Amino acid sequence: MNIEILGSSAGGGLPQWNCGCPNCVSVRSGAPGISARSQDSIAVSADGSRWLLCNASPDIAAQLAASPRLHPRTTRESRIDAIVLTNGDVDHCLGLFNLRESQPLAIYATETVWRGLAEHNVLVRTLQRFAGHTVWRQLVLDAPTEVADPGGVPLGLTITARAVHGKRPVHLELAQVAEVSPEDNVGLEITAADGKRLAYVPGAAQAEAVRAFGRLDCLVFDGTFWTDDEMIRMSTGTGRASAMAHLPISGEAGSLAALADAPARRRIYTHINNTNPILRDGSSERRAVEAAGWEVAYDGMRLTL
């Protein structure tokens, strides 16, 4: 299984356009020990040629440009053969509209996520220019689903969506549409034909759901915030990590402690907010993460399982 970390930041990226926190300032000034990051997305392939895109971030065009293995080989070609969405957040779906160029798309999502996207967003019409432009394939919780391209040719990967405690996208909360559903936010168990297993969980309010994945070759998990009150302390917002459905890394109930015995050969934090101190090489927080056996994702990171 081949994995490319296309983007490793939470919504807004690093630096975030309207943020003057120390991390953003350092990146803009070219300070050593910290690098720019685009918004979270990964690509997975069983053969290194045909790719499954996991979440389509607003930065997808630049991410694909920076990833040679996903460049077209002919005058018109997509190396992305299927797309899967973990939830309906803007930073996970907006990139779909950058992929609209009369290119057939196969999109996997739960019914709840697809309805929130298709029924309450007029822009989805740009993905429906012709018959078969977008083929939506339903993910049913806990049911293995074989991934195939728009024409139905298998990619050699199977997805199992697992319910992960999170919340509905802000735009649906504000519109007061639909009730909270276990399908609102999922983690993905991706299995290759050779049995290699990846769990991709970019947003999680709790760690317990990881137990449902069983033994893994790699766990890519929510590393959004170091502490629950991080944004408050940094004066970048008033919300707590828990209110935004993100489990902080540190603390007795944080993911570093809760997943200390997670059955995964490799453990990687992604979806990292621009305020998070683990973004700095050599910080005490980075050292704590690495001492516990975790890696910190970065844009362009390649994994082979």
N, C-alpha and C positions, 0 to 999 in steps of 0.2 A: 504494500500500500504506500503510495506517494502522497505526501501532504505538503501544501504550500500555504504558509501564513501570509495572506495577501495584505491584511490589516490587523493591527493588534490593539488599537485604542478604543475607548468607549466613544459614544456619540460626541461629535465635535472635533475629534482628533487632537493631536499634539504637534504644534501649538493650536489651541482653540482660538478662533478669530477674535473673540471678544474677551479673552482672558489674559490677565497680567500676573498670574501666579508665578512663583519662582521657577517652576519647571518650564512654563511657556516662555518666560523671559530668557531663560538659559538657552533654549533651542533657537530662538530668534537671533541671539547674539553669537551663536556658534560655539558655545561653551563646551568643553570636553566632558565625556561621561554621560551624555544624554542625547538621544536622537529623536528626530521627528517620527511620528507614527500616524498612519491613516486609520480610518474607522474599521472595526472588526469584521473580518470575513476570511474564510479559508476555502481552499480548493482541494479535492481529494480525487485520486485516480488509482485504478487497479493496474493499469498498464503504462502509465506515464504519457499517454497520448490523448485519452478521452477523459474529460474532467467533470466532476460534480461540484458545483459552486454552492457553498453553505452560507447563506445570507448574501444579499446583494447590497453592499454599502453604497452611500452617496459618492464614495471615492473609487468606484469600481473601474472607471475608464483609466485612471492613472495607475491603479493596481495592476490591471492587465497589461498596460504598456511597460510596466517594470518587471513583468514575469515572462521571460522568453519562451518558456514551455507552453504558454497559453496564447502565443501569437498565431495568427492565421498563416497557413502555409500556401494558400492560393489567393486569388483576387477577392474571393468572397467565401469566408469560412469562419465558423465559430468552434473553438476548442472546448467551449463549455457546452456539454451535451445534456445537462440537466441542472436544475436549481432547486434547492430545498430551503424553506424558511422556518426558523425556530419560533418566531412570533411576528406580530404585525407592526413592530416599532418602525418609525420612519428610518432610523439608521440601519435597519436590516432589509428594508424593502425599496427605498428610493432609487437604488441603483438599477432596479428593473427597467426604469424608464430610459436609462442610458443604453440598454440592451435591446431597444425596440426596433432597430433598423431593419425591418422586414426580414428578421431572422426568427424562424420557428423556435419557440421556447417550450420546454417541458418543466413545469413548476410543481413541486411537491410541497404540500402544506396541509395542516388539519382543516377540516371544514370551517371551524370557527375563525381561523386566521384568514382563509381565503374569502369568506363572506365579509369579514371586516374590511378587507382590502378592495374587493370587487364591488360591493354594494354601497359603499360609502365614499368612493373616490372616483370622480369623473375621469381622472387621468388614466385609469385602467383601459379606457377606450383606445388609447394609443398602442396598447398591446393586443388589440383585436381588429387589426386593419384588414385581415383577410381570413378566410376559413382555415383553421388549423394554426393560426399565428401563435396562439397560446394554448397549450394543452395542460389543463390542471389535473393533477392526480392526487387523490385524497390519501393522507396519512391517517390511519386509524391507530389510536394509542395501543402500544404493546404488540402490534401486529407487524411482523417483518414484511417489508415491501421491496421487491426487486426494482432497482433503478434502471430506467431505459431512456433513450433519447426520444425526441419528438416523434420519430417514426416507429418506436417500439423496440429498437435494437438494444439489448441489455448492455450495461457498462461493467458488469462483473462486480457490482456492489449491491449490498442490501441495507436498507435503512429500517431501524425500529425507533419510533418516536416514543419517548417516555415523558409523562407529565412531570413538570418541575414547577414548584411553587414560584409564582411570579405575579404579574398583574397585566391588565389590558393596556394597550397603547394609550397614551395620553389623549390623542384625538378622539378615540372612541369613548373614553371616560368623560370628556367634556361634552360630547354629543349625547351622553346618557343612553347609548344604544347597547342592547344585549346584556345579558347577565354574565357574571364571571364564570368561566368554564375551565376545566382542567386542560382543555385544548389551547388555551390562550398562550401558553408558554411551554415549550418542550425542549428536552435535551435529545440529542441524536446519537444512537448507537449505529455505527457504520461498520459493516463487516465485509471483508473481501473474500473471494472464492477460496483463498488459501487459509482462511480462518483468522487472519489478523483483524483486530478489533480496536476501533477508536470510539471514544465518547467525546462529543462536542457539546459543551454546556456553557454558552457565553453569558447567560443570565440566570441567576438562581438566588432565591431568598433563603434557601435551606440547603444543607449538604446531604440530607437523608436520601434524596432521590438517587444519588450516585450508587447507592447499594444495589439498586435494581439492575444496574448494568453488568454486575458480576465482574469477573476477571478481565482486565483490559491490557492491551499493549500500550495504549496511550490515553491519557485523560487531559483534555483541553478545557479548562474550567474558568469560571467567572472570577477575575481578579480586579474588579472595578475599583474598589476602595480599600485602603489599608485599615481605616477605622470607621466606625459608624457615623461619627460626627465630623468627618474629614472636611466636607465642604463648609460647614459652619465655622470650624477653626481657621480655615483658609480664607474666609470671607468671600467665597465664590458662590454661595447659595445658602438657603435656609433648610434644605431637606436633609434628612438622615439617609444613610445607605439603606437601612431597613425599610424606610418609607418608599424608597424607589425599587424595592424588591431585589436588592443586591446584598448578599452575605459578605460582610467585610472579611479581610484576610486575617487580621490580628484579633487577639482577645481569646478568652476561654471558650467562647462559643463560635469563634471565627473559623474560616475554612482551613487554615493551617493546622489548627488543633483537631477539628472535626474530621478531616480527611487524612490524618497522620498515618492511618493504616489502610488507606484506599488501595485496593488490589490492582495497581496499575504500574507497569514497568517504567513508564515515563509520565511525569505530571507537569503540566505547563499552565501558567496563568496567562489569560488573554483578556480582551475587553477592558483595558486598564485606563482609568480616568486620568486626565492630564494633571491632576493634583497629587496623584499617588507617588509616594517616595520610592517605591520599588523601581521606578523608571530610571533612577540615578545609579549608575555603576558605583559600587563601593559603599553605598549608604548602609546604615545599620539594618534597615528594613530589607534591603536586597540581600544582605548577608544572611539574615534570618531565614528568608525564603529558600535560599540556595542550600543552607545548612540542613534544612528539612527535606532536601531532595527535590525541590521544585525548580523549574526553569521559568524564565520570564520571556514571553513571546516578543518577537520584533518583526517588523515588516520585512519580507523576503526570506524568513526562516524556512528551511526545508527539512522535512522529516521523511525517513524511509523506515517502515516497520517490517 
